Amino acid sequence: MSHFNRIKTKINNLSILKATLRELGYNYSCEQRYIKDLNGNTQTVDLIAENNQENLLGFIWDGQEYNLIADLQMWNQPLSFECFFDNMMQQYAVKSIHYTSIKEGFNELSQERLPDGSIKIIVQRWS
């Protein structure tokens, strides 16, 4: 039986979410729209992410953060959903650090992906 899964995230910045989705190859729309599950049930979402004209993911604002909405039984992408979700959250975190550091007057000197998959970011601020 197909149904929607609601996944809590720590995503609270819409601009960074949009940039993250773009970087991962997804188009998005912020118009309130619907996504469908395998059974044809619909769910209203605040932001929808599309890949190859398929409405794969939705995000709903709960007043504090965006929750991801998807029918995981319909997930038919090259990456598993878990791998996609981990990549999305890592990219969101990197972009959050980048945007915050610029806002605080830092410049990014380097960014390096380490063998364990983590990302090392070096920033510097001149006094």
Phi and psi in degrees as GROMACS dihedral restraints (atoms count N, CA, C in turn):
[ dihedral_restraints ]
;  ai    aj    ak    al  type     phi  dphi    fc
    3     4     5     6     1   -88.0    20    10
    4     5     6     7     1   145.9    20    10
    6     7     8     9     1  -162.0    20    10
    7     8     9    10     1   168.1    20    10
    9    10    11    12     1   -80.0    20    10
   10    11    12    13     1   140.9    20    10
   12    13    14    15     1  -106.6    20    10
   13    14    15    16     1   135.0    20    10
   15    16    17    18     1  -109.3    20    10
   16    17    18    19     1   121.3    20    10
   18    19    20    21     1  -118.1    20    10
   19    20    21    22     1   120.2    20    10
   21    22    23    24     1   -69.9    20    10
   22    23    24    25     1   141.9    20    10
   24    25    26    27     1  -130.1    20    10
   25    26    27    28     1   176.4    20    10
   27    28    29    30     1  -107.4    20    10
   28    29    30    31     1    21.1    20    10
   30    31    32    33     1   -80.2    20    10
   31    32    33    34     1   119.3    20    10
   33    34    35    36     1  -132.5    20    10
   34    35    36    37     1     3.7    20    10
   36    37    38    39     1  -119.6    20    10
   37    38    39    40     1   111.5    20    10
   39    40    41    42     1   -63.8    20    10
   40    41    42    43     1   -40.3    20    10
   42    43    44    45     1   -61.2    20    10
   43    44    45    46     1   -42.5    20    10
   45    46    47    48     1   -70.3    20    10
   46    47    48    49     1   -37.4    20    10
   48    49    50    51     1   -60.7    20    10
   49    50    51    52     1   -46.3    20    10
   51    52    53    54     1   -60.1    20    10
   52    53    54    55     1   -45.8    20    10
   54    55    56    57     1   -62.6    20    10
   55    56    57    58     1   -38.8    20    10
   57    58    59    60     1   -64.5    20    10
   58    59    60    61     1   -47.0    20    10
   60    61    62    63     1   -61.6    20    10
   61    62    63    64     1   -42.6    20    10
   63    64    65    66     1   -58.8    20    10
   64    65    66    67     1   -45.7    20    10
   66    67    68    69     1   -63.5    20    10
   67    68    69    70     1   -31.4    20    10
   69    70    71    72     1   -85.1    20    10
   70    71    72    73     1     2.4    20    10
   72    73    74    75     1    90.2    20    10
   73    74    75    76     1    18.7    20    10
   75    76    77    78     1  -106.1    20    10
   76    77    78    79     1   140.0    20    10
   78    79    80    81     1   -87.4    20    10
   79    80    81    82     1   158.0    20    10
   81    82    83    84     1  -144.0    20    10
   82    83    84    85     1   160.2    20    10
   84    85    86    87     1  -137.8    20    10
   85    86    87    88     1   134.9    20    10
   87    88    89    90     1   -97.7    20    10
   88    89    90    91     1     5.4    20    10
   90    91    92    93     1   -72.9    20    10
   91    92    93    94     1   143.1    20    10
   93    94    95    96     1   -66.3    20    10
   94    95    96    97     1   120.9    20    10
   96    97    98    99     1  -137.6    20    10
   97    98    99   100     1  -176.7    20    10
   99   100   101   102     1  -118.1    20    10
  100   101   102   103     1   146.2    20    10
  102   103   104   105     1  -116.0    20    10
  103   104   105   106     1   154.3    20    10
  105   106   107   108     1  -114.6    20    10
  106   107   108   109     1   146.4    20    10
  108   109   110   111     1   -94.6    20    10
  109   110   111   112     1  -178.2    20    10
  111   112   113   114     1   -61.0    20    10
  112   113   114   115     1   -28.5    20    10
  114   115   116   117     1   -87.6    20    10
  115   116   117   118     1    -1.1    20    10
  117   118   119   120     1    89.9    20    10
  118   119   120   121     1     1.0    20    10
  120   121   122   123     1   -68.1    20    10
  121   122   123   124     1   147.9    20    10
  123   124   125   126     1  -116.0    20    10
  124   125   126   127     1   155.5    20    10
  126   127   128   129     1  -137.7    20    10
  127   128   129   130     1   126.9    20    10
  129   130   131   132     1   -75.0    20    10
  130   131   132   133     1   134.8    20    10
  132   133   134   135     1  -131.4    20    10
  133   134   135   136     1   158.0    20    10
  135   136   137   138     1   -87.0    20    10
  136   137   138   139     1   -27.9    20    10
  138   139   140   141     1  -141.0    20    10
  139   140   141   142     1   135.2    20    10
  141   142   143   144     1  -119.3    20    10
  142   143   144   145     1   138.0    20    10
  144   145   146   147     1  -110.3    20    10
  145   146   147   148     1   131.9    20    10
  147   148   149   150     1  -122.3    20    10
  148   149   150   151     1   146.0    20    10
  150   151   152   153     1  -139.0    20    10
  151   152   153   154     1   119.6    20    10
  153   154   155   156     1    57.0    20    10
  154   155   156   157     1    42.9    20    10
  156   157   158   159     1    66.2    20    10
  157   158   159   160     1    10.7    20    10
  159   160   161   162     1   -99.8    20    10
  160   161   162   163     1   127.1    20    10
  162   163   164   165     1   -79.5    20    10
  163   164   165   166     1    90.7    20    10
  165   166   167   168     1   -85.6    20    10
  166   167   168   169     1   -40.6    20    10
  168   169   170   171     1  -133.0    20    10
  169   170   171   172     1   148.4    20    10
  171   172   173   174     1  -128.7    20    10
  172   173   174   175     1   156.8    20    10
  174   175   176   177     1  -128.5    20    10
  175   176   177   178     1   132.9    20    10
  177   178   179   180     1  -117.9    20    10
  178   179   180   181     1   129.2    20    10
  180   181   182   183     1   -80.7    20    10
  181   182   183   184     1   125.5    20    10
  183   184   185   186     1  -104.0    20    10
  184   185   186   187     1    11.1    20    10
  186   187   188   189     1   100.7    20    10
  187   188   189   190     1   -18.3    20    10
  189   190   191   192     1  -129.8    20    10
  190   191   192   193     1   -34.5    20    10
  192   193   194   195     1  -155.9    20    10
  193   194   195   196     1   167.1    20    10
  195   196   197   198     1   -91.2    20    10
  196   197   198   199     1   127.0    20    10
  198   199   200   201     1   -96.0    20    10
  199   200   201   202     1   138.7    20    10
  201   202   203   204     1   -87.5    20    10
  202   203   204   205     1   134.8    20    10
  204   205   206   207     1  -120.2    20    10
  205   206   207   208     1   128.0    20    10
  207   208   209   210     1  -157.5    20    10
  208   209   210   211     1   154.0    20    10
  210   211   212   213     1   -96.7    20    10
  211   212   213   214     1   101.7    20    10
  213   214   215   216     1   -67.1    20    10
  214   215   216   217     1   -20.8    20    10
  216   217   218   219     1   -72.1    20    10
  217   218   219   220     1   -20.7    20    10
  219   220   221   222     1   -91.1    20    10
  220   221   222   223     1    -4.5    20    10
  222   223   224   225     1   -66.2    20    10
  223   224   225   226     1   111.9    20    10
  225   226   227   228     1  -133.1    20    10
  226   227   228   229     1    64.2    20    10
  228   229   230   231     1  -119.6    20    10
  229   230   231   232     1   161.0    20    10
  231   232   233   234     1   -57.1    20    10
  232   233   234   235     1   -38.8    20    10
  234   235   236   237     1   -90.9    20    10
  235   236   237   238     1   145.7    20    10
  237   238   239   240     1   -64.0    20    10
  238   239   240   241     1   159.3    20    10
  240   241   242   243     1   -60.7    20    10
  241   242   243   244     1   -41.1    20    10
  243   244   245   246     1   -60.2    20    10
  244   245   246   247     1   -42.7    20    10
  246   247   248   249     1   -66.3    20    10
  247   248   249   250     1   -43.8    20    10
  249   250   251   252     1   -58.8    20    10
  250   251   252   253     1   -47.9    20    10
  252   253   254   255     1   -61.7    20    10
  253   254   255   256     1   -44.6    20    10
  255   256   257   258     1   -61.0    20    10
  256   257   258   259     1   -44.1    20    10
  258   259   260   261     1   -62.2    20    10
  259   260   261   262     1   -44.0    20    10
  261   262   263   264     1   -61.8    20    10
  262   263   264   265     1   -46.0    20    10
  264   265   266   267     1   -66.9    20    10
  265   266   267   268     1   -37.0    20    10
  267   268   269   270     1   -65.9    20    10
  268   269   270   271     1   -44.8    20    10
  270   271   272   273     1   -64.2    20    10
  271   272   273   274     1   -39.4    20    10
  273   274   275   276     1   -61.5    20    10
  274   275   276   277     1   -43.6    20    10
  276   277   278   279     1   -63.4    20    10
  277   278   279   280     1   -43.8    20    10
  279   280   281   282     1   -62.0    20    10
  280   281   282   283     1   -45.6    20    10
  282   283   284   285     1   -65.2    20    10
  283   284   285   286     1   -36.7    20    10
  285   286   287   288     1   -62.3    20    10
  286   287   288   289     1   -44.8    20    10
  288   289   290   291     1   -62.5    20    10
  289   290   291   292     1   -44.1    20    10
  291   292   293   294     1   -60.8    20    10
  292   293   294   295     1   -51.1    20    10
  294   295   296   297     1   -63.4    20    10
  295   296   297   298     1   -42.2    20    10
  297   298   299   300     1   -67.0    20    10
  298   299   300   301     1   -41.9    20    10
  300   301   302   303     1   -65.0    20    10
  301   302   303   304     1   -39.7    20    10
  303   304   305   306     1   -63.7    20    10
  304   305   306   307     1   -44.2    20    10
  306   307   308   309     1   -59.6    20    10
  307   308   309   310     1   -34.0    20    10
  309   310   311   312     1   -87.8    20    10
  310   311   312   313     1     3.8    20    10
  312   313   314   315     1    92.4    20    10
  313   314   315   316     1    14.0    20    10
  315   316   317   318     1   -93.1    20    10
  316   317   318   319     1   156.0    20    10
  318   319   320   321     1  -114.0    20    10
  319   320   321   322     1   139.4    20    10
  321   322   323   324     1   -80.3    20    10
  322   323   324   325     1   124.0    20    10
  324   325   326   327     1   -90.6    20    10
  325   326   327   328     1   -41.3    20    10
  327   328   329   330     1  -158.9    20    10
  328   329   330   331     1   159.6    20    10
  330   331   332   333     1  -141.5    20    10
  331   332   333   334     1   128.5    20    10
  333   334   335   336     1  -138.2    20    10
  334   335   336   337     1   131.8    20    10
  336   337   338   339     1   -85.7    20    10
  337   338   339   340     1   123.8    20    10
  339   340   341   342     1   -87.6    20    10
  340   341   342   343     1   161.5    20    10
  342   343   344   345     1   -55.8    20    10
  343   344   345   346     1   -28.4    20    10
  345   346   347   348     1   -82.8    20    10
  346   347   348   349     1     1.8    20    10
  348   349   350   351     1    94.5    20    10
  349   350   351   352     1   -11.2    20    10
  351   352   353   354     1   -75.6    20    10
  352   353   354   355     1   165.4    20    10
  354   355   356   357     1  -119.7    20    10
  355   356   357   358     1   128.7    20    10
  357   358   359   360     1  -101.5    20    10
  358   359   360   361     1   124.6    20    10
  360   361   362   363     1  -118.6    20    10
  361   362   363   364     1   129.5    20    10
  363   364   365   366     1  -114.5    20    10
  364   365   366   367     1   124.2    20    10
  366   367   368   369     1  -122.4    20    10
  367   368   369   370     1   158.8    20    10
  369   370   371   372     1  -145.0    20    10
  370   371   372   373     1   146.0    20    10
  372   373   374   375     1  -131.6    20    10
  373   374   375   376     1   131.5    20    10
  375   376   377   378     1   -89.2    20    10
  376   377   378   379     1   136.8    20    10
